[in-house]
Amino acid sequence: MTLSLSFCLHLSAAIFSIGVYGVLTRSNLIVILMSLEIMLNAVNLSLVAFGRAFLTDLTRDPSGPQVFVIMVLAVAAAEAAVGLSILLAVYRKWRTTNAGEIDLLKG
């Protein structure tokens, strides 16, 4: 069973929209980081869908689209490590993970 390109892109757009909603409406930094990860997974899905649809010579190199996904996953892992370390530093200073209560840049 193969999925069509339009189905994969619609699913990716829906998942990305859920991630954007989470980033824009939540104030907890942990939920914001999880929403960013959801958005990166939606991008991974669309990369694989485009790779399967437009790379016609998959018999010679069937792992073509997956190489992009591995690179995005590496970036996502680095983003998670940096984000969690920043989150720990913020929590140690202000004792909160609420983004609205952090006032370092306020006058």
DSSP file (Angstrom, degrees, kcal/mol; ACC not computed):
  #  RESIDUE AA STRUCTURE BP1 BP2  ACC     N-H-->O    O-->H-N    N-H-->O    O-->H-N    TCO  KAPPA ALPHA  PHI   PSI    X-CA   Y-CA   Z-CA
    1    1 A M              0   0    0      0, 0.0     2,-0.4     0, 0.0     0, 0.0   0.000 360.0 360.0 360.0 124.9    0.0    0.0    0.0
    2    2 A T        -     0   0    0      0, 0.0     2,-0.3     0, 0.0     0, 0.0  -0.889 360.0-135.0-112.9 144.3    1.5    3.3   -1.0
    3    3 A L        -     0   0    0     -2,-0.4     2,-0.1     1,-0.1     0, 0.0  -0.730  25.4-115.6 -94.7 144.6    0.3    6.7    0.2
    4    4 A S     >  -     0   0    0     -2,-0.3     4,-1.9     1,-0.1     5,-0.2  -0.347  19.8-117.8 -76.5 160.5   -0.2    9.5   -2.3
    5    5 A L  H  > S+     0   0    0      1,-0.2     4,-2.4     2,-0.2     5,-0.2   0.893 113.8  53.6 -64.2 -40.2    1.9   12.7   -2.2
    6    6 A S  H  > S+     0   0    0      1,-0.2     4,-2.4     2,-0.2    -1,-0.2   0.892 107.5  50.7 -65.7 -38.4   -1.1   14.9   -1.5
    7    7 A F  H  > S+     0   0    0      2,-0.2     4,-2.5     1,-0.2    -1,-0.2   0.937 111.8  47.5 -62.8 -45.6   -2.1   12.8    1.5
    8    8 A C  H  X S+     0   0    0     -4,-1.9     4,-2.4     1,-0.2    -2,-0.2   0.888 113.4  48.0 -63.7 -38.9    1.4   12.9    3.0
    9    9 A L  H  X S+     0   0    0     -4,-2.4     4,-2.4     2,-0.2    -1,-0.2   0.875 111.6  49.3 -71.6 -36.2    1.6   16.7    2.5
   10   10 A H  H  X S+     0   0    0     -4,-2.4     4,-2.2     2,-0.2    -2,-0.2   0.915 112.9  47.7 -66.4 -41.3   -1.9   17.3    4.0
   11   11 A L  H  X S+     0   0    0     -4,-2.5     4,-2.4     2,-0.2    -2,-0.2   0.911 112.1  50.1 -63.6 -42.3   -0.9   15.2    7.0
   12   12 A S  H  X S+     0   0    0     -4,-2.4     4,-2.6     1,-0.2    -2,-0.2   0.901 110.3  49.9 -62.7 -41.4    2.4   17.1    7.3
   13   13 A A  H  X S+     0   0    0     -4,-2.4     4,-2.3     2,-0.2    -1,-0.2   0.887 110.7  50.1 -65.0 -38.5    0.6   20.4    7.1
   14   14 A A  H  X S+     0   0    0     -4,-2.2     4,-1.9     2,-0.2    -2,-0.2   0.925 112.8  45.7 -66.0 -43.7   -1.8   19.3    9.8
   15   15 A I  H  X S+     0   0    0     -4,-2.4     4,-1.9     1,-0.2    -2,-0.2   0.905 113.1  50.4 -65.7 -41.0    1.0   18.2   12.1
   16   16 A F  H  X S+     0   0    0     -4,-2.6     4,-2.4     1,-0.2    -1,-0.2   0.890 108.6  52.8 -63.5 -38.8    2.9   21.4   11.5
   17   17 A S  H  X S+     0   0    0     -4,-2.3     4,-2.5     1,-0.2    -1,-0.2   0.882 106.5  52.5 -64.6 -38.2   -0.2   23.4   12.3
   18   18 A I  H  X S+     0   0    0     -4,-1.9     4,-2.1     2,-0.2    -1,-0.2   0.908 110.4  48.9 -62.3 -41.2   -0.5   21.6   15.6
   19   19 A G  H  X S+     0   0    0     -4,-1.9     4,-2.1     2,-0.2    -2,-0.2   0.902 110.6  49.3 -64.7 -41.9    3.1   22.5   16.4
   20   20 A V  H  X S+     0   0    0     -4,-2.4     4,-2.5     2,-0.2     5,-0.2   0.909 110.0  51.9 -64.1 -41.8    2.6   26.1   15.4
   21   21 A Y  H  X S+     0   0    0     -4,-2.5     4,-2.0     1,-0.2     5,-0.3   0.913 109.8  49.8 -60.0 -42.7   -0.5   26.3   17.6
   22   22 A G  H  X S+     0   0    0     -4,-2.1     4,-1.4     1,-0.2    -1,-0.2   0.885 112.1  47.2 -64.4 -39.1    1.5   24.9   20.5
   23   23 A V  H  < S+     0   0    0     -4,-2.1    -2,-0.2     1,-0.2    -1,-0.2   0.907 116.9  42.5 -68.8 -40.7    4.3   27.4   20.1
   24   24 A L  H  < S+     0   0    0     -4,-2.5    -2,-0.2    -5,-0.2    -1,-0.2   0.777 121.7  35.4 -80.2 -26.3    2.0   30.4   19.8
   25   25 A T  H  < S+     0   0    0     -4,-2.0     2,-0.2    -5,-0.2    -3,-0.2   0.695  99.8  78.9-104.5 -20.0   -0.5   29.6   22.6
   26   26 A R     <  -     0   0    0     -4,-1.4    72,-0.0    -5,-0.3     0, 0.0  -0.608  48.6-168.7 -93.4 150.7    1.5   27.9   25.3
   27   27 A S        +     0   0    0     -2,-0.2    72,-4.4    72,-0.1     2,-0.4   0.505  59.2 100.5-112.0  -8.8    3.7   29.7   27.9
   28   28 A N  B  >  -A   98   0A   0     70,-0.2     4,-2.0     1,-0.1    70,-0.2  -0.668  66.7-144.6 -79.7 127.4    5.5   26.6   29.3
   29   29 A L  H  > S+     0   0    0     68,-3.0     4,-2.2    -2,-0.4     5,-0.2   0.821  97.4  55.8 -65.0 -31.9    8.9   26.3   27.8
   30   30 A I  H  > S+     0   0    0     67,-0.2     4,-2.1     2,-0.2    -1,-0.2   0.913 108.7  47.0 -66.8 -41.8    8.9   22.5   27.9
   31   31 A V  H  > S+     0   0    0      2,-0.2     4,-2.2     1,-0.2    -2,-0.2   0.869 110.1  54.0 -67.4 -36.1    5.7   22.5   25.8
   32   32 A I  H  X S+     0   0    0     -4,-2.0     4,-1.9     2,-0.2    -2,-0.2   0.921 108.9  48.2 -63.7 -42.9    7.1   25.0   23.4
   33   33 A L  H  X S+     0   0    0     -4,-2.2     4,-1.8     1,-0.2    -2,-0.2   0.893 111.2  50.3 -64.3 -39.1   10.2   22.8   22.9
   34   34 A M  H  X S+     0   0    0     -4,-2.1     4,-1.9     1,-0.2    -1,-0.2   0.881 108.8  52.5 -65.6 -36.4    7.9   19.8   22.3
   35   35 A S  H  X S+     0   0    0     -4,-2.2     4,-2.0     1,-0.2    -2,-0.2   0.873 106.6  53.0 -67.3 -36.3    5.9   21.8   19.8
   36   36 A L  H  X S+     0   0    0     -4,-1.9     4,-2.1     2,-0.2    -1,-0.2   0.892 107.8  51.3 -63.7 -39.0    9.1   22.7   17.9
   37   37 A E  H  X S+     0   0    0     -4,-1.8     4,-2.1     2,-0.2    -2,-0.2   0.881 107.5  53.0 -64.8 -38.3   10.0   19.0   17.7
   38   38 A I  H  X S+     0   0    0     -4,-1.9     4,-1.8     1,-0.2    -2,-0.2   0.905 108.4  50.8 -61.9 -40.9    6.5   18.3   16.3
   39   39 A M  H  X S+     0   0    0     -4,-2.0     4,-1.8     1,-0.2    -2,-0.2   0.897 108.9  50.6 -65.1 -39.6    7.1   20.9   13.6
   40   40 A L  H  X S+     0   0    0     -4,-2.1     4,-2.1     1,-0.2    -1,-0.2   0.869 108.2  52.8 -66.5 -35.5   10.5   19.3   12.7
   41   41 A N  H  X S+     0   0    0     -4,-2.1     4,-2.1     2,-0.2    -1,-0.2   0.855 106.1  53.8 -67.4 -33.5    8.8   15.9   12.4
   42   42 A A  H  X S+     0   0    0     -4,-1.8     4,-2.0     2,-0.2    -2,-0.2   0.896 108.2  49.8 -65.3 -39.2    6.2   17.4   10.0
   43   43 A V  H  X S+     0   0    0     -4,-1.8     4,-2.4     2,-0.2    -2,-0.2   0.897 108.3  53.8 -65.2 -39.4    9.1   18.7    7.9
   44   44 A N  H  X S+     0   0    0     -4,-2.1     4,-2.3     1,-0.2    -2,-0.2   0.917 107.4  51.1 -59.3 -43.5   10.7   15.2    8.0
   45   45 A L  H  X S+     0   0    0     -4,-2.1     4,-2.2     1,-0.2    -1,-0.2   0.913 111.1  47.0 -61.7 -43.3    7.4   13.7    6.7
   46   46 A S  H  X S+     0   0    0     -4,-2.0     4,-2.7     2,-0.2     5,-0.2   0.872 109.7  54.2 -69.1 -35.1    7.2   16.1    3.8
   47   47 A L  H  X S+     0   0    0     -4,-2.4     4,-2.4     2,-0.2    -2,-0.2   0.928 111.0  45.0 -62.5 -44.2   10.9   15.6    2.9
   48   48 A V  H  X S+     0   0    0     -4,-2.3     4,-2.5     2,-0.2     5,-0.2   0.896 112.7  51.7 -66.2 -39.2   10.4   11.9    2.7
   49   49 A A  H  X S+     0   0    0     -4,-2.2     4,-1.9    -5,-0.2    -2,-0.2   0.931 112.8  44.4 -64.0 -45.2    7.2   12.3    0.7
   50   50 A F  H  X S+     0   0    0     -4,-2.7     4,-2.6     2,-0.2     5,-0.3   0.897 113.0  52.3 -65.8 -38.9    8.8   14.6   -1.8
   51   51 A G  H  X S+     0   0    0     -4,-2.4     4,-1.8    -5,-0.2    -2,-0.2   0.909 111.5  45.3 -63.5 -41.8   11.8   12.3   -2.0
   52   52 A R  H  < S+     0   0    0     -4,-2.5    -1,-0.2     1,-0.2    -2,-0.2   0.836 117.1  46.2 -69.7 -31.6    9.7    9.3   -2.8
   53   53 A A  H  < S+     0   0    0     -4,-1.9    -2,-0.2    -5,-0.2    -1,-0.2   0.868 123.6  28.2 -79.2 -36.2    7.6   11.2   -5.3
   54   54 A F  H  < S+     0   0    0     -4,-2.6     2,-1.0    -5,-0.2    -3,-0.2   0.598  96.4  84.4-110.4 -11.9   10.4   12.9   -7.3
   55   55 A L     <  +     0   0    0     -4,-1.8     3,-0.2    -5,-0.3    -1,-0.1  -0.801  53.3 177.9 -89.4 103.6   13.4   10.7   -7.0
   56   56 A T        +     0   0    0     -2,-1.0     2,-1.2     1,-0.2     3,-0.3   0.761  65.2  67.5 -81.6 -24.9   12.7    8.3   -9.8
   57   57 A D     >  +     0   0    0      1,-0.2     4,-1.1     2,-0.1     3,-0.4  -0.474  54.2 139.0 -97.2  64.9   15.8    6.2   -9.6
   58   58 A L  T  4  +     0   0    0     -2,-1.2    -1,-0.2    -3,-0.2     6,-0.1   0.565  58.3  73.5 -83.0  -8.6   15.2    4.5   -6.3
   59   59 A T  T  4 S+     0   0    0     -3,-0.3    -1,-0.2     2,-0.2    -2,-0.1   0.850 102.7  40.1 -72.8 -32.1   16.4    1.1   -7.4
   60   60 A R  T  4 S+     0   0    0     -3,-0.4    -2,-0.2     1,-0.2    -1,-0.2   0.894 136.8  12.8 -81.8 -41.5   20.0    2.3   -7.4
   61   61 A D    ><  +     0   0    0     -4,-1.1     3,-1.2     1,-0.1    -1,-0.2  -0.732  64.0 171.1-136.9  85.7   19.8    4.4   -4.1
   62   62 A P  T 3  S+     0   0    0      0, 0.0     4,-0.2     0, 0.0    -1,-0.1   0.625  75.5  63.7 -73.1 -10.2   16.6    3.7   -2.2
   63   63 A S  T 3>  +     0   0    0      1,-0.2     4,-1.0     2,-0.1    -5,-0.0   0.178  67.6 112.7 -98.8  19.0   17.8    5.6    0.9
   64   64 A G  H X> S+     0   0    0     -3,-1.2     3,-0.9     1,-0.2     4,-0.7   0.942  80.3  38.7 -57.0 -56.0   17.9    9.0   -0.9
   65   65 A P  H 3> S+     0   0    0      0, 0.0     4,-1.2     0, 0.0     3,-0.5   0.813 109.5  62.6 -67.3 -27.9   15.1   10.8    0.9
   66   66 A Q  H 3> S+     0   0    0      1,-0.2     4,-2.2     2,-0.2    -2,-0.2   0.741  90.7  66.8 -71.8 -20.8   16.0    9.3    4.2
   67   67 A V  H <X S+     0   0    0     -4,-1.0     4,-1.8    -3,-0.9    -1,-0.2   0.909 100.8  49.6 -64.0 -40.5   19.4   11.0    4.2
   68   68 A F  H  X S+     0   0    0     -4,-0.7     4,-2.4    -3,-0.5    -1,-0.2   0.898 109.1  52.4 -63.0 -40.0   17.7   14.4    4.5
   69   69 A V  H  X S+     0   0    0     -4,-1.2     4,-2.7     1,-0.2    -2,-0.2   0.895 106.7  52.3 -65.0 -40.2   15.6   13.0    7.4
   70   70 A I  H  X S+     0   0    0     -4,-2.2     4,-1.9     2,-0.2    -1,-0.2   0.896 110.1  49.3 -63.2 -38.5   18.8   11.9    9.2
   71   71 A M  H  X S+     0   0    0     -4,-1.8     4,-2.0     2,-0.2    -2,-0.2   0.915 112.1  47.4 -66.9 -41.8   20.3   15.3    8.8
   72   72 A V  H  X S+     0   0    0     -4,-2.4     4,-2.5     1,-0.2    -2,-0.2   0.884 110.5  52.7 -66.9 -37.3   17.1   17.0   10.1
   73   73 A L  H  X S+     0   0    0     -4,-2.7     4,-2.3     2,-0.2    -1,-0.2   0.870 107.3  52.3 -65.2 -35.8   17.0   14.6   13.1
   74   74 A A  H  X S+     0   0    0     -4,-1.9     4,-2.1     2,-0.2    -2,-0.2   0.912 111.2  46.6 -64.9 -41.6   20.6   15.5   13.9
   75   75 A V  H  X S+     0   0    0     -4,-2.0     4,-2.6     2,-0.2    -2,-0.2   0.897 111.7  51.8 -65.6 -39.6   19.7   19.1   13.9
   76   76 A A  H  X S+     0   0    0     -4,-2.5     4,-2.3     2,-0.2    -2,-0.2   0.879 108.8  50.6 -65.0 -37.7   16.6   18.4   16.0
   77   77 A A  H  X S+     0   0    0     -4,-2.3     4,-2.2     2,-0.2    -1,-0.2   0.907 111.8  47.0 -67.0 -40.6   18.7   16.5   18.5
   78   78 A A  H  X S+     0   0    0     -4,-2.1     4,-2.6     2,-0.2     5,-0.2   0.903 111.9  51.3 -65.6 -39.9   21.1   19.4   18.8
   79   79 A E  H  X S+     0   0    0     -4,-2.6     4,-2.7     1,-0.2    -2,-0.2   0.891 110.1  49.4 -64.0 -39.3   18.2   21.8   19.2
   80   80 A A  H  X S+     0   0    0     -4,-2.3     4,-2.5     2,-0.2     5,-0.2   0.903 111.6  48.5 -66.9 -40.8   16.7   19.7   22.0
   81   81 A A  H  X S+     0   0    0     -4,-2.2     4,-1.9     2,-0.2    -2,-0.2   0.935 116.3  42.2 -65.3 -45.9   20.1   19.5   23.8
   82   82 A V  H  X S+     0   0    0     -4,-2.6     4,-2.4     2,-0.2     5,-0.2   0.918 115.3  50.7 -66.7 -42.7   20.6   23.3   23.5
   83   83 A G  H  X S+     0   0    0     -4,-2.7     4,-2.4    -5,-0.2    -2,-0.2   0.902 111.1  47.4 -62.8 -42.2   17.0   24.0   24.4
   84   84 A L  H  X S+     0   0    0     -4,-2.5     4,-2.3     2,-0.2    -1,-0.2   0.862 111.0  51.5 -69.4 -34.4   17.0   21.8   27.5
   85   85 A S  H  X S+     0   0    0     -4,-1.9     4,-2.0    -5,-0.2    -2,-0.2   0.905 111.8  46.8 -68.1 -39.0   20.3   23.3   28.7
   86   86 A I  H  X S+     0   0    0     -4,-2.4     4,-2.6     2,-0.2    -2,-0.2   0.904 111.0  53.3 -64.9 -40.4   18.9   26.8   28.3
   87   87 A L  H  X S+     0   0    0     -4,-2.4     4,-2.5     1,-0.2    -2,-0.2   0.904 108.6  48.8 -61.1 -42.0   15.7   25.7   30.0
   88   88 A L  H  X S+     0   0    0     -4,-2.3     4,-2.2     2,-0.2    -1,-0.2   0.900 111.4  49.5 -64.9 -40.3   17.7   24.4   33.0
   89   89 A A  H  X S+     0   0    0     -4,-2.0     4,-1.6     2,-0.2    -2,-0.2   0.907 112.4  48.0 -65.1 -40.7   19.7   27.7   33.2
   90   90 A V  H  X S+     0   0    0     -4,-2.6     4,-2.8     1,-0.2     5,-0.4   0.908 111.5  50.1 -65.2 -42.0   16.4   29.6   33.1
   91   91 A Y  H  X S+     0   0    0     -4,-2.5     4,-2.0     1,-0.2    -2,-0.2   0.884 108.7  52.2 -65.6 -37.7   14.9   27.4   35.8
   92   92 A R  H  < S+     0   0    0     -4,-2.2    -1,-0.2    -5,-0.2    -2,-0.2   0.867 116.2  40.2 -65.9 -34.2   17.9   27.8   38.0
   93   93 A K  H  < S+     0   0    0     -4,-1.6    -2,-0.2    -5,-0.2    -1,-0.2   0.924 133.5  17.5 -81.5 -45.2   17.8   31.6   37.8
   94   94 A W  H  < S-     0   0    0     -4,-2.8    -3,-0.2     2,-0.2    -2,-0.2   0.538  88.8-131.5-108.0  -8.5   14.0   32.3   38.0
   95   95 A R  S  < S+     0   0    0     -4,-2.0     2,-0.3    -5,-0.4    -4,-0.2   0.837  75.5  92.0  58.3  35.6   12.6   29.0   39.4
   96   96 A T        -     0   0    0     -6,-0.4    -2,-0.2     1,-0.0    -1,-0.2  -0.989  59.7-157.8-151.4 155.0    9.9   28.9   36.7
   97   97 A T        +     0   0    0     -2,-0.3   -68,-3.0    -3,-0.1     2,-0.5   0.195  61.2 116.5-113.9  12.5    9.4   27.4   33.2
   98   98 A N  B >   -A   28   0A   0    -70,-0.2     3,-1.0     1,-0.1     4,-0.4  -0.724  58.1-150.6 -83.4 122.6    6.7   29.9   32.3
   99   99 A A  G >  S+     0   0    0    -72,-4.4     3,-0.6    -2,-0.5    -1,-0.1   0.769  92.9  59.6 -66.1 -26.1    7.9   32.1   29.4
  100  100 A G  G 3  S+     0   0    0    -73,-0.2    -1,-0.2     1,-0.2   -72,-0.1   0.705 101.3  54.1 -75.8 -19.9    5.8   35.0   30.5
  101  101 A E  G <  S+     0   0    0     -3,-1.0     2,-0.7     2,-0.0    -1,-0.2   0.508  82.4  98.3 -92.6  -5.2    7.5   35.3   33.9
  102  102 A I    <   +     0   0    0     -3,-0.6     3,-0.2    -4,-0.4   -12,-0.0  -0.750  43.8 170.9 -88.2 118.9   11.0   35.5   32.5
  103  103 A D        +     0   0    0     -2,-0.7     3,-0.4     1,-0.1    -1,-0.1  -0.148  30.1 124.7-124.7  38.8   12.0   39.1   32.5
  104  104 A L  S    S+     0   0    0      1,-0.2    -1,-0.1     3,-0.1    -2,-0.0   0.903  83.0  39.7 -64.6 -41.8   15.7   39.2   31.7
  105  105 A L  S    S+     0   0    0     -3,-0.2     2,-0.3     2,-0.1    -1,-0.2   0.453  90.5 108.1 -91.6  -0.7   15.3   41.5   28.7
  106  106 A K              0   0    0     -3,-0.4    -3,-0.1     1,-0.1     0, 0.0  -0.611 360.0 360.0 -78.9 139.0   12.7   43.8   30.2
  107  107 A G              0   0    0     -2,-0.3    -1,-0.1     0, 0.0    -3,-0.1   0.453 360.0 360.0 -43.6 360.0   14.0   47.3   31.2
